[in-house]
Amino acid sequence: MGLLQAGIGHVCRLLIAAAILVDDSQQGYAQPPSLRLKPPVANDDNPLKAAFVDRDIDASGGLSEAEYVADSQPDLVRRKRDFAVFDFDADQQLSLDEFLTIPMGQSENHRGVINDPVIRIAESRLTGMLEQWGQWDKNSDTTLDREEFTAGRIAAGIPGLQNADFSMWDQDRDAKISTDEVARTMELAYGIRTPAGDLLRNNAGRVVDWITFRGLKVDGNGMVSKADYFEALGGAENKEGWFSSIDKNLDGQFDFAEFAQGDHRTDPVQTFLNLDTDLNGVLSRAEIDTLPSDWKKMALFAFAGFDDNHDGAISLSEYQLMPQCNLLASWMSAVDTNDDGLLLQFRLLPGIPLAALSAEYFQRLDLDHDKALSLNEFSFVTNYRPPAEIRIQYVDGRRKAITFPGYGFVCSPEISPDNKWVAVDGWERNQSNTDAHVLVASLETEEIRDLGIGCMPNWSADGKQIAYCRYGEGVFIRSFEEGSDEEELIDPAGWAIQFSADALHVAYVKRNDLVIRNIATGEPRAVFAAGDNPYRYIEHNIEWSPDSSKIVFRGHRKNGEIDIATISTAANGPDLIVCCNGADVAPDFAWQPDGQKVLFPRQIAGQLSQIYEVTAEKDQQPVRYAFQPEDRGNSGLDWSRDGKVFSFMSDK
């Protein structure tokens, strides 16, 4: 369905009672050029006015903080927060108008008109145009003909409408543009009304989920049947509940007016108050992170672009303007038409509707002001994938990223003993991992060496050799000397070979066992005695500990359980220690330089891959590794032998 699935159902139900939507479309579109909503109940007639007067002890016509919070224990902190949030003019007084906007259990038809930032921006644009109207209206007939419209370039200053033709502004097709038509154009362009004149916003700040309504099958009478509605919602839960929130007259169908009073609306004001768990009157990134998943993704991308006062937090007015509060278009469905990873325009509907709001969003999201949105600035539809990237972090605080042009995937990074190179395996996006090449990139220059077919490279202790494997061919060791292609086959049945840090052994997987091979003598030794192996399968990317006394691995038991475990490399037995459950762990490991903890990637359902660490002891609980970006997928990793360099794979 067009809305953000069940998440909106939860948020929309946070407000009490159904809204009475302000709608003068029944009278035809002939309102004066003001976009302000009008409260359905006059303030003098509002039953809450008596509560306001009772609190106004000094009869000043406004409530001080002390008057507003009086007798509010144990809810004092929340009341103080509400006072700060709804004192829109920051004069340290709540007027009656401001007081009535605070959700206090009253139905929406008794709420005051909220300070809607979308309307405020649209009205500012409208005011600017009306101030110049006399200059454009050369014949003083209060309207603009095509010649006056073109000469005045009246659309030039409205982002998103610069290319809107005269005919798009001429709503009644009388070859003239009135101030009323300009007002209506602003309402369409900023998502205040639909082209049919129906309001998309109400006095309490709620916004209709126009995405969903546009996706419904509407008959010739403007009605949607229950069957068609259920079909549109597909497998959504509680469809009966959604429908009953809309079909108030119980006739089994609904039109837009009924839809606009049901649960298919965002409620930015109440949602903001619920998210503000520390009651400080603004939202932090951590608080926004508790939104439903699709909303959270939009909001976190947009955070910087909507923090207008640059205080590192989002106020109510800033929050109301953000994309997830305005479900008027599928903002993240904007398409990168040439798949270059850049979005050059942000138009999701043809013509006037949403044109100015889309442009407002584009400008705010374009943080580097290069007139294009990158995937770092917002999420949009594209087949582009950035080059695979290895992140390098030095203990002295330096950081760098290394990309491998032409390779869509890189894995298994390994830092050379002298900290001058990183070896990886990589393959192109149209290839499989069996086509992987061993690639070695300099950490000091732009040099990248392609050592040919191979995967899971690993450095010898002196950095002069690289061990690797090939699918179906076994494990190898080759020279890293420039120009040399000398290589040695170690075991045609081996897999995932690794040098020990003490330069005495290599270890690799062979069938369901680990083999440790003496480099000097070539003598191999299986770790598990015959008939005493609990594992039916041991995965790749095993890792020696810094003192060469242990190997960590991911093993599949015969009963289906998966372990992250270590074994002793001594000849007197494996001394198996199961550190933790490995069901959601990717098989790539790095020991902390002190040899006490092991790091590995975890792919928890519904989350980006992140690096975790666990103490190399029995039955431990993995903890997220702190020094990594939260907004990227991080996986394959390695610590340098001296503990000064950490590397990992990172994808957006």
QUICOR-V122416 format. One line per field, one symbol per residue. psi: psi as a letter, one per 20 degrees, with the letter a starting at -180 (. if undefined). Layout:
psi: ???
This chain:
psi: rhrlbighggghjhqrqqqoppojhhjqnkqrmpjpqpphpqhhipiihhhgghhmgjkijqprgghhipkjpkkgggghghghgjmhjkjkqorggggiipokiqrhijqroqnohghggghgggghghhjghhhnhjkjjrprgghgghilhihjophjhjpqghhhnhjkjjqprhhhgghgggghjkhqrhijppiqrhjjqpqnhgghhiqopaijjqprgghghhhicjqqlhgggghigmhjkjjrqahgggijailqqmhghgghhhmhjkjjrprhhghijrqghggggghgighijmhjljjrprgghghiqhiimmiqnhjjqpnhjljjpoirlpiqqbgpjghhghggghhhmhjkjkqpriihrprpqippqqqpppppqijiqqqppqnpiohpqrlqppqhjkiqpprqqrrhjrriijqqpppppihajpppojaprrmqpqrhijiqpqrrqpjiaqrprqjppipkpqppgoijrqmqpqqhjjhrqqrpodkrppppphgijpqppgpqpikoipipprrlrpqrhjjirpqroqorhjiqpqorqqqjqijqhlpoogrpkhjpqmpqpqqhijhqpqqqpnppjrqpqprqqplrpmroqppphmqphjqopcprqqrhjjippqqqpq.
